[in-house]
Amino acid sequence: MILRFLNIQGIAGIAVSLALAILLLVQKGDTSHWRKQSSQFEQLYRQDQAAFAGTVATYRAAADAARAADQVNAERVAADQRAVNERTSNEFETRLAAARAAAQRLRGQTASAAADPGSGGAASLPSLSAAAGAAARSSGEGQLSPADALTATEQAIQLDELIKWVRAQAAVSPSPPAPKRSD
């Protein structure tokens, strides 16, 4: 019986069957190898995705912390600038009021001196002669009028306070203060 199958076609069938069996075994081994490799690649992929998600979360947290620090710093700078504005405005108003009060006192003294020319000095001193009074009046001809002098004084005070304000605003640092070291 076996001889009947041992003809050329039988031998070829057996050889093909053996070759297919060997190929099947090789394919099973190859499939097992690639399944194992696939699970390793899947693990690497999941680890990479987890690391990426952790990195994204870290950067988002750092960005949120930076935004919060920027907001705190912006509020600090705005508060410092408001304090400079308020202090400068108060100093300006105080100096302006003092200059106006001094001008008012001078006007009052000038008016009382013009009404009673002899009352300005002591009783034992003689008053100026008419010629000397005329010379004193002529020496004041190049001066500003009291109203113009007050305006000039107010503008000088305004410029002085503006210079102080600019310097104080420039001194406000937009950078956050450096953290203190604990040594």
VENFENQUI-V56538 format. One record per residue. N is the residue number from 0. RES is the residue in one letter. SS is DSSP state (alpha for helix, beta for strand, coil for the rest). PHI is phi in whole degrees, -180 to 180 (none if undefined). OMEGA is omega as a letter, one per 40 degrees, with the letter a starting at -180 (999 if undefined). Layout:
n=N res=RES ss=SS phi=PHI omega=OMEGA
n=N res=RES ss=SS phi=PHI omega=OMEGA
This chain:
n=0 res=M ss=coil phi=none omega=i
n=1 res=I ss=alpha phi=-65 omega=a
n=2 res=L ss=alpha phi=-66 omega=i
n=3 res=R ss=alpha phi=-66 omega=a
n=4 res=F ss=alpha phi=-86 omega=a
n=5 res=L ss=coil phi=-86 omega=i
n=6 res=N ss=coil phi=-75 omega=a
n=7 res=I ss=alpha phi=-59 omega=a
n=8 res=Q ss=alpha phi=-69 omega=i
n=9 res=G ss=alpha phi=-67 omega=i
n=10 res=I ss=alpha phi=-65 omega=i
n=11 res=A ss=alpha phi=-64 omega=i
n=12 res=G ss=alpha phi=-63 omega=i
n=13 res=I ss=alpha phi=-66 omega=a
n=14 res=A ss=alpha phi=-63 omega=i
n=15 res=V ss=alpha phi=-67 omega=i
n=16 res=S ss=alpha phi=-63 omega=i
n=17 res=L ss=alpha phi=-63 omega=i
n=18 res=A ss=alpha phi=-63 omega=i
n=19 res=L ss=alpha phi=-65 omega=i
n=20 res=A ss=alpha phi=-64 omega=i
n=21 res=I ss=alpha phi=-64 omega=i
n=22 res=L ss=alpha phi=-62 omega=i
n=23 res=L ss=alpha phi=-65 omega=i
n=24 res=L ss=alpha phi=-65 omega=i
n=25 res=V ss=alpha phi=-62 omega=a
n=26 res=Q ss=alpha phi=-65 omega=i
n=27 res=K ss=alpha phi=-64 omega=i
n=28 res=G ss=alpha phi=-64 omega=i
n=29 res=D ss=alpha phi=-65 omega=i
n=30 res=T ss=alpha phi=-64 omega=i
n=31 res=S ss=alpha phi=-63 omega=i
n=32 res=H ss=alpha phi=-61 omega=a
n=33 res=W ss=alpha phi=-73 omega=i
n=34 res=R ss=alpha phi=-64 omega=i
n=35 res=K ss=alpha phi=-64 omega=i
n=36 res=Q ss=alpha phi=-62 omega=a
n=37 res=S ss=alpha phi=-63 omega=i
n=38 res=S ss=alpha phi=-68 omega=i
n=39 res=Q ss=alpha phi=-66 omega=i
n=40 res=F ss=alpha phi=-64 omega=i
n=41 res=E ss=alpha phi=-65 omega=i
n=42 res=Q ss=alpha phi=-62 omega=i
n=43 res=L ss=alpha phi=-61 omega=i
n=44 res=Y ss=alpha phi=-63 omega=i
n=45 res=R ss=alpha phi=-64 omega=i
n=46 res=Q ss=alpha phi=-64 omega=i
n=47 res=D ss=alpha phi=-64 omega=i
n=48 res=Q ss=alpha phi=-65 omega=i
n=49 res=A ss=alpha phi=-66 omega=i
n=50 res=A ss=alpha phi=-64 omega=i
n=51 res=F ss=alpha phi=-63 omega=i
n=52 res=A ss=alpha phi=-62 omega=i
n=53 res=G ss=alpha phi=-64 omega=i
n=54 res=T ss=alpha phi=-64 omega=i
n=55 res=V ss=alpha phi=-61 omega=i
n=56 res=A ss=alpha phi=-64 omega=i
n=57 res=T ss=alpha phi=-63 omega=i
n=58 res=Y ss=alpha phi=-66 omega=i
n=59 res=R ss=alpha phi=-64 omega=i
n=60 res=A ss=alpha phi=-64 omega=i
n=61 res=A ss=alpha phi=-66 omega=i
n=62 res=A ss=alpha phi=-65 omega=i
n=63 res=D ss=alpha phi=-64 omega=i
n=64 res=A ss=alpha phi=-65 omega=i
n=65 res=A ss=alpha phi=-66 omega=i
n=66 res=R ss=alpha phi=-62 omega=i
n=67 res=A ss=alpha phi=-64 omega=i
n=68 res=A ss=alpha phi=-65 omega=i
n=69 res=D ss=alpha phi=-64 omega=i
n=70 res=Q ss=alpha phi=-65 omega=i
n=71 res=V ss=alpha phi=-62 omega=i
n=72 res=N ss=alpha phi=-66 omega=i
n=73 res=A ss=alpha phi=-63 omega=i
n=74 res=E ss=alpha phi=-66 omega=i
n=75 res=R ss=alpha phi=-64 omega=a
n=76 res=V ss=alpha phi=-63 omega=i
n=77 res=A ss=alpha phi=-63 omega=i
n=78 res=A ss=alpha phi=-66 omega=i
n=79 res=D ss=alpha phi=-62 omega=i
n=80 res=Q ss=alpha phi=-67 omega=i
n=81 res=R ss=alpha phi=-63 omega=i
n=82 res=A ss=alpha phi=-63 omega=i
n=83 res=V ss=alpha phi=-64 omega=i
n=84 res=N ss=alpha phi=-60 omega=a
n=85 res=E ss=alpha phi=-66 omega=i
n=86 res=R ss=alpha phi=-62 omega=a
n=87 res=T ss=alpha phi=-65 omega=i
n=88 res=S ss=alpha phi=-63 omega=i
n=89 res=N ss=alpha phi=-64 omega=i
n=90 res=E ss=alpha phi=-63 omega=i
n=91 res=F ss=alpha phi=-62 omega=i
n=92 res=E ss=alpha phi=-63 omega=i
n=93 res=T ss=alpha phi=-65 omega=a
n=94 res=R ss=alpha phi=-66 omega=i
n=95 res=L ss=alpha phi=-66 omega=i
n=96 res=A ss=alpha phi=-64 omega=i
n=97 res=A ss=alpha phi=-65 omega=i
n=98 res=A ss=alpha phi=-65 omega=i
n=99 res=R ss=alpha phi=-67 omega=i
n=100 res=A ss=alpha phi=-66 omega=i
n=101 res=A ss=alpha phi=-65 omega=i
n=102 res=A ss=alpha phi=-65 omega=i
n=103 res=Q ss=alpha phi=-65 omega=i
n=104 res=R ss=alpha phi=-62 omega=i
n=105 res=L ss=alpha phi=-64 omega=i
n=106 res=R ss=alpha phi=-63 omega=i
n=107 res=G ss=alpha phi=-65 omega=i
n=108 res=Q ss=alpha phi=-66 omega=a
n=109 res=T ss=alpha phi=-66 omega=a
n=110 res=A ss=alpha phi=-66 omega=i
n=111 res=S ss=alpha phi=-70 omega=i
n=112 res=A ss=alpha phi=-69 omega=i
n=113 res=A ss=alpha phi=-71 omega=a
n=114 res=A ss=alpha phi=-73 omega=a
n=115 res=D ss=coil phi=-132 omega=a
n=116 res=P ss=coil phi=-63 omega=a
n=117 res=G ss=coil phi=-92 omega=a
n=118 res=S ss=coil phi=-85 omega=a
n=119 res=G ss=coil phi=-71 omega=a
n=120 res=G ss=coil phi=-111 omega=i
n=121 res=A ss=coil phi=-76 omega=a
n=122 res=A ss=coil phi=-68 omega=a
n=123 res=S ss=coil phi=-82 omega=a
n=124 res=L ss=coil phi=-92 omega=i
n=125 res=P ss=coil phi=-77 omega=i
n=126 res=S ss=coil phi=-82 omega=a
n=127 res=L ss=coil phi=-71 omega=i
n=128 res=S ss=coil phi=-73 omega=a
n=129 res=A ss=alpha phi=-62 omega=a
n=130 res=A ss=alpha phi=-68 omega=i
n=131 res=A ss=alpha phi=-68 omega=i
n=132 res=G ss=alpha phi=-64 omega=i
n=133 res=A ss=alpha phi=-65 omega=i
n=134 res=A ss=alpha phi=-66 omega=i
n=135 res=A ss=alpha phi=-65 omega=i
n=136 res=R ss=alpha phi=-68 omega=a
n=137 res=S ss=alpha phi=-72 omega=i
n=138 res=S ss=alpha phi=-71 omega=i
n=139 res=G ss=coil phi=-91 omega=a
n=140 res=E ss=coil phi=-68 omega=a
n=141 res=G ss=coil phi=-85 omega=a
n=142 res=Q ss=coil phi=-87 omega=i
n=143 res=L ss=coil phi=-75 omega=i
n=144 res=S ss=coil phi=-69 omega=a
n=145 res=P ss=alpha phi=-56 omega=i
n=146 res=A ss=alpha phi=-67 omega=i
n=147 res=D ss=alpha phi=-68 omega=i
n=148 res=A ss=alpha phi=-64 omega=i
n=149 res=L ss=alpha phi=-65 omega=i
n=150 res=T ss=alpha phi=-62 omega=i
n=151 res=A ss=alpha phi=-64 omega=i
n=152 res=T ss=alpha phi=-64 omega=i
n=153 res=E ss=alpha phi=-62 omega=i
n=154 res=Q ss=alpha phi=-68 omega=i
n=155 res=A ss=alpha phi=-64 omega=i
n=156 res=I ss=alpha phi=-63 omega=i
n=157 res=Q ss=alpha phi=-61 omega=i
n=158 res=L ss=alpha phi=-65 omega=i
n=159 res=D ss=alpha phi=-63 omega=i
n=160 res=E ss=alpha phi=-69 omega=i
n=161 res=L ss=alpha phi=-64 omega=i
n=162 res=I ss=alpha phi=-62 omega=i
n=163 res=K ss=alpha phi=-61 omega=a
n=164 res=W ss=alpha phi=-64 omega=i
n=165 res=V ss=alpha phi=-62 omega=i
n=166 res=R ss=alpha phi=-64 omega=i
n=167 res=A ss=alpha phi=-67 omega=i
n=168 res=Q ss=alpha phi=-67 omega=i
n=169 res=A ss=alpha phi=-67 omega=i
n=170 res=A ss=alpha phi=-77 omega=i
n=171 res=V ss=coil phi=-74 omega=a
n=172 res=S ss=coil phi=-83 omega=i
n=173 res=P ss=coil phi=-76 omega=i
n=174 res=S ss=coil phi=-82 omega=i
n=175 res=P ss=coil phi=-67 omega=i
n=176 res=P ss=coil phi=-64 omega=a
n=177 res=A ss=coil phi=-68 omega=i
n=178 res=P ss=coil phi=-65 omega=a
n=179 res=K ss=coil phi=-80 omega=i
n=180 res=R ss=coil phi=-89 omega=i
n=181 res=S ss=coil phi=-108 omega=a
n=182 res=D ss=coil phi=-94 omega=999
